[in-house]
Amino acid sequence: MRWLAAVAIGVAVTACGASTPSSRQTVTLDSRTLGFIDELARPTDAPTQRITGSLIMPKGVPAGAKVPAMVILHGGTGQGAQDWFYARLLNDWGIAALAVDSFGGRGISQTIYDQAAVSEASIIADAYAALDMLSADPRIDSQRIGVMGFSKGAGPALLASLERFRGRLAEGGNRFAVHVAFYPWCGFAFLDEAATGAPVLVLSGGRDRVTPAALCAGLTDRLKRDNPGLAIDMRVYPAGGHAFDYPHPYFRFVEKLPVRGNLPVRCFFTETEPNVFVERASNLKVTAASLRYALGLCSEPDPGAQAIYDEAGTKDALARIAALVRGSLLGPPTQPVTVGVSR
């Protein structure tokens, strides 16, 4: 048993009550490892990257029936209790969960002190690799697959809603039906921010100094402006810090935990011309080769940030997710979707 040893861009807690679901099926995904976001929108010779995921199917599905699914993208400390909590919750609602491991196949255990070790671009590629695999699974309804991410994985879950990435990465007409991002880092501005049209839900803590809500407010405002009619909802919970919903009784008891790591709290990458990005704080042109250096200039080591639990925010966030998946993945429910946080 390991108790809250490291907290950064996601809280790492493993304990007896937060074990990996025994019913999971380990699957392999063919993704790519990309050095920086510009490589997602231009030809690249990046080789295929073999990663794994855990597919957890809901119980009691009639033979031959197709169920909706959600891709889960983990935080910067890797897979853990948070992934399995939400996988079980989704299963309770009749939704399959595919928890992607973006680190293990790349030989990485965490990115809390080196955000360039696995880029957002690689995780977006992982998300679409998972979408394509699920779309080909006869047990899954290919029109009802969503993506959910936390911290390190939340930015990619949100950015996957941009058509520029779907068009580059998805097979055929595959697309996500919904995007849910818990406290994402939103440090990008693109020249083309046309959305796929799938609904988007962003959930942030007002006291989060790790992934500031203001960055995401700017992005969601631009998406609303550039995509009239897009169903995008951003909720900021004033009392919550980073990982405000983390599903562990100890966190809910102590309420606050320090967040350590080299955190990109001042970093912001602006696309100044197609596939050319400049980091705002340093005015440095950034490529895969210079990303680690650029992050070193704009990140803050141990900025005094905290993970702060917010019970009311957690309940509201879960209720909003339940309503969103009811409309986007489940359709009109035959039974009410119930929400619980006590597991």
N, C-alpha and C positions, 0 to 999 in steps of 0.2 A: 504494500500500500504506500502510495506517494502522496503527500499532502501539500498542495498549493506551493510547489517548489519554485516555479517560474511563472511570471505573469507578464505577457507582452504581446501586443497585437492579437489578443485572444488569451484566455486564461487556461493554463494546463492543470487539470485536476484529474487524477485517476484514483478511483476508490472502488471498494467491493460493489457498491450499489450502482456503479456507472460502467459496468462491463460491456464488452462488445456483444451484441445480440447473438445468441447461439444459432439462430436460424439463418444467419447470413450466408450468402453464396459469394465466394471470391471470384471476380471477373477481371479480365485483362482488357485494356483499352490501348489503342494505337493513337497516340497524340504526337506532339512535337515539343521540343525544348527551344524556346525563343529568348533572345537576349533582351529585347526591348519592344515596346508597343508598336514601333514603326514597322517591324517585321510582319505584323499581322495584315498589313495592307499592301504588301509588295511581294514579288516572288522571292522565295528563299530556298536555299539548299539544305535547310535544317533536316536532319534525318528523322525517321520515325522514332518516337520515344514510347517504350512500353511501360505503362503504369497500371496500377490495380485499383479496384474499388470493391466495396461491399454492397451487394444487392440484397435488400431485405424486403421480402414480399409480405403483404398483409395476409392474415389467416382467413380461412373460410371462403376463398374465392371459388365460385363454381367452375367446373371444368369447361374450358373453352372461352371463358369470359376474359375480356381485356380490361385492365385497370389503369388508372392514371399513375403518373410517377413524378418524383421530384429528385433532381440531382442536388447533392449537398456538397458544398465546397468549404473546407475547414479553414481555421485560422492559422496564424504564424507559428504556433507550437505543434502543429500537426493534428492528426485525428485524436479524438478523445470523447469525454462524457457528453459534450455538447452535441456532437454528431449523432451519437446513439440515442440521446433523449429525443431529438427531433425526428429521427428515423422511426422510433416507436410511436411518437405522437401521430406522425403521418400514417403509419400502419393502422392505428386505431381509427383513422378517418377513411380507411380503405384505399390508401395511396401507397404505392411501392416507393422505396427510398434507395437511391444509389449514392452512397457516400464515397466520394472520390478521394484517393490518397495521392496528392500532387507531389509529395516529398519522397516517399520510400523508393520509388522506381528511379529517382534521380540521385539517390544516395545522400539525401538531405534529411536531417531530423527536425530542424527548425530554422526560421529566418529572422528571429527576433533581434539578432545583432548584425545581420547581413541581409537586408531586404533584396539585394540583387541575386542572392543564391538561387531563388526561383522567382521569375518575374511574373507580373500580372498577365503579360502576354501568354506565357506558358499555361497559366491557370485558365484563361479564356479558351485556349486551345483544348485543354482537358475537358472543360464544360461541354464543348461542342462534340468532342469525341464520345463523351458519355451520352449526349443526346442522340447521336447517330447509332450507338449501340442499342440504346433502349428502343429507338424507333424500329429497329429490325427484330426486336424480341416479340414473338407472337403473343406473349402474355400481356403486353403493354399497348395501350391506346396511343399511337404515335402523335395524335392531335392534342393530347392532354399531358404534356410533359413540361414541368416547370424547373426552375433553378433557384436555389437558396444558398446564400453564402454568409460567412461570419468573418468580419475584420479583414484579414489578408485575402480570404476568398470572397468577401462581400463586394469589393470593388469589381472584380471580374464578373460576378453575378449581375451587377448593375450594367457594366459596360457591354456585356453580351446582348443587351437590348438594343444596341446600335446596329443598323443594317450593314454598315461597312464591315463588321466582323462576321455577322451571320452569312453574308454573301460570300465571304472568303473561306469560311471554315465549315459550314454545314453542307451535308450531302443532299443533293436534290432540293426539295422544298422544305426540308426539316427546319423547324423553328420552335423556340420555347413558347409556351402558352402563358407563362407568368414569370416574373423576376422578383425575388425577395432579397433585400440586402440589409443585414444587421451591422450597424456602425461601420460602413465602408470608408476606405480612404479614397477620396474623390479628387485627387490631384492631377487631373488631366483636363485640357480643353482642346477640342478637335474642330477643325474647319468644317467638317461634315458630321453633324450630330443627328442625322435622320434616324428615327427609331423604327424598329420592326413593327410596332403597333401593339405589342403585348403589354398588358398592365404591369406596372412597376410599383413596388412598395419599398420605401427606404425608412429604416428605424434607427434613430441615433439618440445618444445621451447628450443633454445640454451641458454637462460637466465633463465631457470627454475631451481630454487634451492629447489623446493618442491619434484619433481620426476625427478631426474637428468637424462638427455638424455644419459649420458655415461653408466649407468647401462643397459639401453635398447640396446645400441649399442653392449655391450658385449653379451647379450642374443641373439640378432638377428644374430650376427656373428657366435655364436655356432650353432644356428638353420640352418644357411646356410651350415656350415661345416658338420653337422651331417645328413642333409637331402638334398643331392644333387638334384637339380632341383626344390626345393621348391620355389614358387613364393612369396618371402618376400621382402617388400620394407619399409625401414625406412627413414623418412624425418625429418631433424632437421632444424627448421627455426631460423636463428641466432638472429633475432630481437625479437622473441617472448619469453614470460615468461610462467608461468603456466596459463592454461585456455586461451591461446592466441586467441582462436576463439569465446569467450563467446558472444552469440548473444543478446546483449542488447545495445541500443544506448548510454546509459550513460557510459558504460565501454569503448565504442569506442571513446567517447568524452574525458574522463579523461585519458585513455590509461594505467594508472598504478594504482594498488590497493595493499595495504599490505596483505600478507597472514599470518594468525595467526593460531596457533594450535601446537600440539606436533607432529612434523613431522619426519618420519623415514628416514631422508636424509642420515644417515651413516649406516643404517641397511642393512645387507646382510646375507641371510640364505643359507648355502651350505649343500647339502646332501652328507654326508661322507660315509654312507653305506645305504642300502635300508631302506627308511623311517626314517632315523636318520638325524637330521638337527642341524648344529652348526652355531650360529650367529658369524660372522667374527670379529666384533669390540670387543666383550666381551669374545669370545671363549666359550660361554655358550651353552650347549646342550639344545635345545628348544623343548618343547612339549606344548600341549594346556594349561597345568597347569602353565608353566613358561613363556608363551608368553608375557603377560603383563609386567612382570619384565624385560624380555630381551629387549622389546621395550623401556622401561624406560631408559635402559642403553645406547642404541644407537640412540635414537631420540633426536631432538633439539627443545626446546620450543621457538617459535618465532625467527627463524634464520635470520630474515631480508629479507625473500623471498618476491617476488612480483608476482602478476598476471599482465602480460604485454600484451596488445592487439597488434596483428600484422595483419594489413589489408591484406598485400600481402600474408602472410603465410596462412591466412584464405581462401583467394580465391584459392590459390594453393591446399590446403587441400581438399576443397569442389570439386574442379575439379578432383582430384585424386580419391576421393570417387565415384564421378559420373562415371568415367571411370571403376572403379573396379566393381561397382554394375551392370554396363551395361554388362560387360563380364561374371560376376559370377552369377548374379541373374536374369537379364532381357534377356540375350541373345542378338542377333542382334536386335537393336532398329528399330521400324517402324517410330519413330519420335525422334528428337534429345533430349537428356537429358539436361535440362537447369539448370543453377546454379545461385542462388541468395542468398544474405546475408542481405537484407534490411528489413526483417520482423520485 
